[in-house]
């Protein structure tokens, strides 16, 4: 697993690098605050394994980064994924480093 900051992920997006950012939060969390990436809730990740295996660079994010780290570890240990990127600090860090206008539910 690779940990990158929200700033580093944003720079990859700006530079049009071939990454797929996946928000693993629940739909109700995404409804409150989203940054426009793909939403696959944590509990549904296994249903999307074939699709995920076809992607070059996967970046997982959640609210704080903890759930994303768990999913990355699980994908690497149980399904032989490699080089999964986790956005450290999740959408909370995105708000701090990239887009302070976001409103997060407390």
N, C-alpha and C positions, 0 to 999 in steps of 0.2 A: 504494500500500500504506500502511496505517495501522498504526503500532506502538502497542500499549497494554500496560501492565503487567498482571500477574496480578491485582493488587488492583483495577485498573479493570475488568477482565473480570468478576471476582467481583461487583463492585458492579452491573454490568449484569445479571448473573444474579439477584442479590438483588432488584433493581428490576423483575424480570420483563420486561426489554427483549426484543424479538424478535430474538434472536441464535441462531445455530447454531454450537456449538463442535465442531470436527472435529479429532480427534487423528490426525495422519498417520504416527505411528510404526508400526512393524511389530507384528503381534499378539503376538509373544513379549515385546516391550517393554511393551505394555499389560497383559499377564498379570502382569507383575511389579509394576506401579504404574499405577493408572488413577484418573481423577476422575469417571468416570461419563458421559463424553460419547461421541459417535459416533466410531467408528474406521473410517477409510478410509485404508489404507496409501498412502504416497506413490506407489508404483508403480501403484496402482489408481485414482488420482484421475481420469484421463482417461475411465475407464469410467462415471463418475458425473457427467459434465459437465452433462447435461440436468437432472438432479436439483439440482445445485449452482446452476444458472442460475435455478431457481425460488425460491431462498431469498433473503430480504431482506438479512440481515447474516450474513456468513460469517466466523468466527474460526478461523484455523488455528493449531494448536499441535503441537509435537514435544518433544523432550527439552530442547533449548537455544534453539530459535527459528530456528536456521540453515536447517534443511530447510524449515520453514514459510515463511521468507522466500523461498527458492528457488521453492517451489510458487506462492506469491502472485505473484511476478514473472512466472512462466511463464503463469499463468492470465490475468494482465493483458495481457501482451504478445502471447500467441498466441491467446487466446480472448476478448479484449475484456471481461474482467471488470473491474469498477471497485470501488473502496472495499473491497478485501479487507483484513481486519484480521488482524494477526499478534500472538499473545501473546508479547511480548518475554520472552526467558529461558525459555520453555517450561515444562514441568512442574517443572523445577528451581526456577524462580522461584515457581511456584505453591506448592511446598513451603516456600520461604523466607517468602513473604508471606501465604499464605492457610491452608495446612494442614501445619504442621510434623510431624504424625503420619505423613505419607506415608513410605514406605521406598523409596528409589531404589536400584536395583542400580548398583554403581560400575563 
